Amino acid sequence: MERTNNSPTSFAATRWNPARLPWKGSWRWAAYPVAGLYAVGILAHRMWTVGTLTLAKLWGFGAPVQNVKTIGIGNVHVGGTGKTPLALWLLRALEARHAGEKWGYLSRGYGRTSQKWHLVSADSSSKDSGDEALLVARQSQNTTVGVCADRREGLRQLGQLGCTGVVLDDVLQHRRVRPQALVVACPWDRPWDEEALVPLGTLRDFVGSARRAQAVVVTGTPEGTSGADWSERAARLRRAASLPATCPIYFTLWKYGTLQPWDPTAEVPLPNKVVCVSGIAQPDRFANAVAQQHTVVNELRFADHAQLPLEALLDAAAESATFDLVLTAKDAARMRQTWSQGAPAQQLCAAGIQLWILPVELTFLAGPDGGEADALAYLCAHVGLS
């Protein structure tokens, strides 16, 4: 399957993203002072880190929360590195390996309207929980999921709910919490040794921040690459970030499943022609995966975490005469409550729209530093689990 050559592509942005501005060619000179100002902000954040480390030594500020095992996931890129699929893999693997522990998930809840603590369930609204936490709550139902801008307060709340272990999402730049094990995700197609700070590139932090990690996971490794390719890539990443030899680098690839209908109880045939709709940081990977299975006649791309406007979807379906629309799992989690009731549900039904979800998960490869079993055992050892 493939994209049709003459298919229109619609783009809509509701949030400014400097990493997508046209900084190439004659405009590139304008990006340097912006990147310089961004670097100054990072340095100010580093000064805050020095202060927190000093306070930690004197009064325990930033020290790990007692009786709660913590594994953190982070990145140095602006988005689209696969932190949430990595968190889902980790939660499922931990629950299978250590069923006696009660596991929780904690994130800031990016895009929600509040910064306070909120316990997330599968029926929560993305406005209260953010889309990543909502996706985890729906796909890992044995996990206690919470969001809180103050991660220490969030850990305290999860501890009171009986959690003995917590996976912390997007925690690399959150200095008040020091997880016992920290994993940094790096996408294969945007290795940090070839990137620069925004807006010159897609880095949100200095590459050296990855030195705080106990492990690195490379996401999106292309099929067809071999052990020699992985070793060469690992050496480059290790050299650029000055990673110690004791820090393993694991390799993973994306595994996409068959389209799932919006209504899991519906029995409908798989479509041939579809419209791709996404509000994620790196939509190309999603669109290419759909095109491997179906003919993509149109694409709608919105800013990461954006609320997808129903009118634009209806217009795109009518324009393309294609009424099968494919969403990412994260977008579906964000929009499900809005579109499953009231006027939006009636509009979708009246227009004959069939919504589909493309599932994706992380699959480990047997790389130079080991595969899935090795990565899990290594991380468990760092938090005191056999």
N, C-alpha and C positions, 0 to 999 in steps of 0.2 A: 504494500500500500504506500501511498505517497500524498504529498500536498499537490493540489491542482495548481498549475503554473499561473493561471489568470485569476486566482482567488484573491478577493480583497482582504486586506489586513487592517483591522481597526486598533488603534492605540488610545488609551485614556489613562491619565495620571491624576490622582487626587492628592498625592504627596510628593514634594520635591525630592528627587534623588540625584545628588551631584555625580554619582558614579556613572550615570547614563547620559550626561551632557556631552556634546560633541567637542571634546577637548583635543582631538587630533588635528594635525595639520597646522594651519596658520593660527588657530585659536589656542594651541597648546600653551603658549607663553602666559596666557591669562590664568592658567591653572596653578602655576608655580607659587604665586603669593598665597592663593587659597590653601594649597597643601601646606605651605609654611605655617599659616595661622592654625591649621588643624594640628600640626605637629606641636605647636606651642601649647595647645589645649591638652594634648596627650602628656606633655612634660609636666603640666600643672597637676594632671591626674597622678603622675608618678610621684610628685612631691607629697600628695595626699597619701600615697602608698607608704612612703618612708615614715610619715607621721603615724599611720595605723600600725606599722610594724613596731615602732617605738612604744606606742601605747599597749600593744599586745604583750611586749616583754615586761612592762611595768605593771599593768592592771588587767591583762587578759583580754583587752579589746581586740575583737577579730578572731579570738581563739575558737577552735571547733566547739560546737554545742555538745555538751556531755551526753553520753548514752545514745547518740544518734550517729550511725555510720554515714559518711557523705562521699559521694562520687560526683564530681562536677564535669560538665561538658561546656566547652567554649570554642571560640574561633578568633582569628585576627582579621577576618574579612567582614564586609558589610552585610552579607546575607547569602542564602542559597548554598551553604556548605553541607547541609544534611544533619544539623544538630538534632532536630526532632526525630527523624528516623533512627538516628544513633541512640537517642534516649529510649525510644520504644524497644529497640533490640535489647538494650541493656536491662530494662525493666523485666522483659519477658525472660531473659536468660537468668537474671538474678532470682526471679520468683520460681523458676524451674529448678535451679541449683540449690537455693536456700529457702525452701518453702516455709520453714519455721520463722523466718523474719517477716515483719510487716513492712512493706516497701511503700515509699511515698515519692511524689514528684513535685518539684517546686520551680516556678519560673516567675519572672516579673509580671508576665501577662501583658505583653506589648500590644498596644492598640485599644486597650480597654479604657473605660471612663474613670476608674478609680485607681488609687495607688495602695489602698489598704488591703489587709488580709481578706481573702475570699476562698471558701472551700468550693471546689469545682466538681460538678457531677455531669453525667452524660446529658442531662436536661438543661444545663446552664446555658446562659446567653453569652455569645462572644463579646458583647459589650461589657459584661461583668468579669469575664475570665480570660479574654484573649484567645486567638484561634489555636495556638500550639497546645496550651493546657487543655482546651476543650477536645482536641483531637486525641490527646493521650487518655483523657477520661473515657472517651468512647471506644478506644481500641485496646486499652489495658484496664479492664473493669475491676481487677483485683487491687489496683493501685489507688492509694489515697492521694488525690491531686489538689494542690493549692497554688495560689498566686499571691505575691506580696512584693512590693517594691523594696521593702526592708527584708532581705533574705534571712537575717538572724531572727527576726520576729516570725517569719514564715516557718523556719525550722523549729522554733519554740512551739508554734501552734501544731505542727505535724507531730512533734514529740508528745504533746498532750493528748493527741488522738491515737497514740499507741504505736506510731511508726518507729521502728528501730533502725531503719536505713532509708536514705533519701537520695534521689538523683536530682542534682541541681542543674537546670538548663541555662545556658548563656551566662555563665558565672565568671568567665575569665577577667572581665573588666569590673567586677563587683568586689571591691577590696575588703569589705567588712567580713567576708566569709572566706575561710581557707579550707576547702574540701580536703579530705584525707587523700583522695586520688583525683587527679585532674586529667581529663582527656581533651585534646585540642583536635578539631576536625579541620582538614585542609582538602579542598577540592582538587582533583587531578587536573582539570582544565584551567585552574587559576592558581598554580603553585606560588607560594609566597616569595620564592626567589625570583620570579618574573613579574611581580606586582609592585605597586607603589601606593602611597597614601592617597585617599580620595582628596580631590577629584582627579588626580593623575592616574589613579588605579582604583582598586576596590578594597584596599586595606583600611580597616578602622583602627588599627593599633600597630605599634612597631612589631616587626617580626620577632624581635628578641623576647617579647612577652611569652612566646611559646616555650621558653626555657623553664617556665614554672610548671609545665605539664609533666606528668609521670608517663604519659603515652600519647602518641599521635596516630590518628586514624585518617588515612587518605580515602576520600569518598569519590565515587564515580570513576573508578579505574576502568578504562576501555577494555572490552572483550578483545582477545587476540594479543594482548600484551603478555610478556613472559617474565620469568624470574629475573632475567638480566635487566629488563626495563624497570622493574620494581626496585632492584638494588641501586640502579643509577639514579632513580628519582629519590629514593631514601637518602642517598649520599648528598644530593643537592639540597634537600630540605634540612638535613642535619647540619650541613656546612653553613647555610644561610642564617639559621637561627641559633647556631652554636649549641646545638642539643648535645647533652652528654651521651656517651656510648651506652649508658644504662637505660636510656629512654627508647623503648621499642617503637617501631613504626609499622602499623598494620595497614593492609590494603583491602578495600571493599569495592564492590560494584553494585549498581542499582538493579534490582530485579522487579520488573513491572508485571503485574498480573492482568487477567482478563477484565474488561470493563464490567463494573457492577452497577445495576440500576439504582437510581435514587431511592426508590421504594424496594427494600430487600425482599419483600414478599411478592413483588410483581414478576410475572413470567413473560418476558418480552424478548424477541430475537435480537441478537447483536446487530448493530447498524453497519452499513457500508460507508456512507458519507456522514461526516460529523463536523461540528464547529467546536474548536478548542477555546475554552474560557479560563483565564488564570489571573490571579492576583498574588503572585509570588515573586521573589527576588530574581530568580533565574528561570524564565519561562521557556527558553529554547529547549532545554532538556525534556521538559514535559511534552512540548509539541512534537519533538522528534520521536518520543516514545509512542505517542498516539499514532503518528504517521507510519510507524512500523506495522500497525495492525489495521488501520482504517485510512480512508481517503479524507484528508483535512481540506475542506473547501473554504474555510474562513477561520480567522483567529481574532479573539478579543483579549487584549492584554491590559491589565490595570496595575497600579502600584501595589507593592507588597503590603499585605494586611488590609487592603481597601475593601470597603463594602461594595459588592458588585451590583451595579444598577440594573434592575430588571428590564427597564425600557430598552437599554442597549442590547441586551440579549434577545429580546423579542424582535427588535429591528434587524439584528444580524441574521436571525433565523428566517425571517420573512424575505430579506434581501437575497439570501443564498438558497432559499427554498429547501433548507435542510433543518429539520426540527429535532435532531439528536445532538445535544450539547454535552461536551465532556468537561468535567471539572477535576481539579486536583483534590486529594483527600482533605488537605488543609482548608481549601476554599469551601468544600462541601460542609465541613464542620462549622465554619464561620457563618454560612448562610442558611443552614438547615432550618433553624428555628424561625427565621424570617420568612422563608419561602414555603414552609410546610403548613401554613395556616392563613386564614383570612383572605384578603384581596390578592396578594401575590400568588397563593396557591390556585385561586380561581383563574387568574390571568394565564398562568402556565397551562392549566387544563384546557382553557378555552382556545389557546393558540396551538394546542396539540404538541407541546414541548415535552420531550422525554429527556430527563437529565441522567447523566452517567458519571461514574466516579472511577478514576484510574488508580488502583492501589499500587503502592510501591514499598519495598522493604530493602534493608541492607543485607548483603551477602558477603561474608568474609572469604578472602582468598588465602591460600597457603603461601604466604609471602616469606621473605628472608627472616623475619622475626616471629613467624608462626601464624596460625590461623585463629578461628573463632574460639576454640577451646583454650588456646594459649592466652589470648587476650582476656578472656573472662577470668581464668585462674590468676593471672597477673594482677588484675584490678581487685579481685576479691582478697588476695594476699595483702594488698595495701590498706584494706580497711579491717583487717583482722579476721577474715573468713577463710576457711580452708577450701 
